[in-house]
Each structure stands twice: as C-alpha cells, then as structure tokens.
Amino acid sequence: MTFSGEFLAFMSLALVAVIGGVLLLNLTKVVHMVVALVFTFVSIAGIYVLLSAEFLAAVQILIYSGAITIVMLFGIMLTRHNDTSEPNTGRWRKLLVFVGVLGFAFAVYIGIYNLDLPSAPNDLHVNNTEQIGIELYSKFIIPFEVTSVLLLVALIGSIVLAKKDDEKEAEKE
Amino acid sequence: MSTVPVQAYLALALILFCIGLYGALTKRNTVIVLISIELMLNAVNINLVAFSKYGITPSITGQIFTLFVIAVAAAEVAVGIAILISLYRNKKSVNIDEMDAMKH
C-alpha cells in the first residue's frame, strides 16, 4: 500500500476520531466526556474535507463542535450531576450490551468487507457550495421549507418545555 | 485515483456508530446518552457523504441529505435538553435509571 498524503490524513483523522469516542466511554467526569467528543466532531469535519464536502465540513464545525457541544455543556451545568458517578449498572448487563454491539459490528463488517463498488468520476469538489445551493433551491425546495417549520416547532417546543411553570401554578391557586 | 478505499470510510463510520451505541445503552447520565446519539447520527452522516463521492452514481444528493440530518439533529438536541431540564426540575436527578415514571 502506498502511503500517500490522503491516506496519512485519513489515518490520523480516523485515529483522533476513534480516540475521542473511546475517551467518551472511559472518562469519569461528564464535562471531560463532552470535551473529548469535540475532538471527534472536528476530525469528522476533516473527513468531510477528504470526501470533497467542504461546505459540510464548515457546517459540521459550526453546528456540532460549536452549537451542540455548548448546549450540552449548558445542560450539564444547569443540572446538578453527582460528578464522577460510579457506574453501578450491572456488570452482566454491560457485558451483554458489549457482546451485542460486537456482534452487530461484525455482521456489518462482513457486508463492508465484501463491498466492491465501481468508482465513477465525479466533480463534487468544484464549486461545492454552489452545487449544494443550486440543488437545494431547485430539487429540494419543499424539504428545505419543511425544515424551517421543524426548526420553528423545536424552538417553541423547547421554550415551552424548559420554561418554569410558576405562572400556571399561580393561576391554579 | 483515490488511495483511500470506500471501505475505510465505512469502517470508521461503523466504529463510531458502535461506540455511540454502546455509550447510549450503558451510560447513566442523560446528557451523555444524548451526546452518544449525536455520535451515532454523525457516523451515519459519514456514510452518506462517502457514498455521495464513491457510490455507483456519485451525486451531490448525499451531501444535501446530510444537511437535513444535521438540522434535525440540532432540533433534537434542543428539545432533548429542554426535556432534561424539565425532568431535573421535577425529579432532582439526571440519572436515566431513575426516570421510570412510565414503568410503574
């Protein structure tokens, strides 16, 4: 196998991503887990660049390592978590889940291993953002609009759910 | 032409998905369970983008679909954190094995 630049970049990004995931499973403090996952998200953005999806890489960094991580950190800080909580779920249950996940991984890996796709030439890397914009506003205009409705529903729903219901209780009394 | 085969991307996505699945099934803190689900969604996004470049008919549609998945994931996180805060206000706990009000 030739060690080209693309291969080296892929290997290092994949290594950082997997290390972030393993740290998520093994660290004890909750904040450290979330910060470990930021590494995974950033290296997934690098993987997108390798796959000639530059716009998605920017979106990934903005949304995942920016917004979602910050929201998660706020969620942790707004709730009192018994830090370094001892995982006293049963060992048998953990072992069972581990074996199940391993079996799933093996089954899917067989499918991946036998995969053989003919490679076709593509021009995804030229004007990637322009291509996405043209496609999004011509073919996918209705899903795009529905997404805006979904975001509005999520906005209103989360405000209603997280709002203190003092006024409601005051009205009842 | 390309030195990294599509199987490598799919294997990376599989590893990340399995880490997310294991974390979502075994962790006790609800925030960590939510973020494990995010990791699983991210792994699926890698699959979509890989097939949009190396699939049988390469096209930009996979990347568009990934954009929609990211939008839905962001909405899901917002609602999930809101539910978490509301539950914490009622139960004074974020451990997922104490949220069993629909079980009894």
Interface residues (C-beta under 8 A of the other chain):
Chain A: T2 S4 E6 F7 F10 A14 A17 V18 G21 V22 L24 L25 V30 M33 V34 L37 T40 F41 I44 I47 Y48 L50 L51 S52 A53 F55 L56 V59 Q60 I63 Y64 A67 I68 V71 M72 F74 G75 I76 L78 T79 R80 H81 S85 P87 T89 R93 K94 V97 F98 V101 L102 F104 A105 V108 Y109 I112 Y113 L115 L117 P118 S119 A120 P121 N122 L124 N128 Q131 I132 E135 L136 F140 P143 T147 L150 L151 V153 A154 L155 G157 S158 I159 L161 A162 K164
Chain B: M1 S2 T3 V4 V6 Q7 A8 Y9 L10 A11 L12 L14 I15 L16 C18 I19 G20 L21 Y22 G23 L25 T26 K27 R28 N29 V31 I32 L34 I35 S36 E38 L39 N42 N45 I46 V49 A50 S52 K53 Y54 G55 I56 T57 P58 S59 I60 T61 Q63 I64 T66 L67 F68 I70 A71 V72 A73 A74 A75 E76 V77 A78 V79 I81 A82 I83 L84 I85 S86 Y88 R89 K92 V94 N95 D97
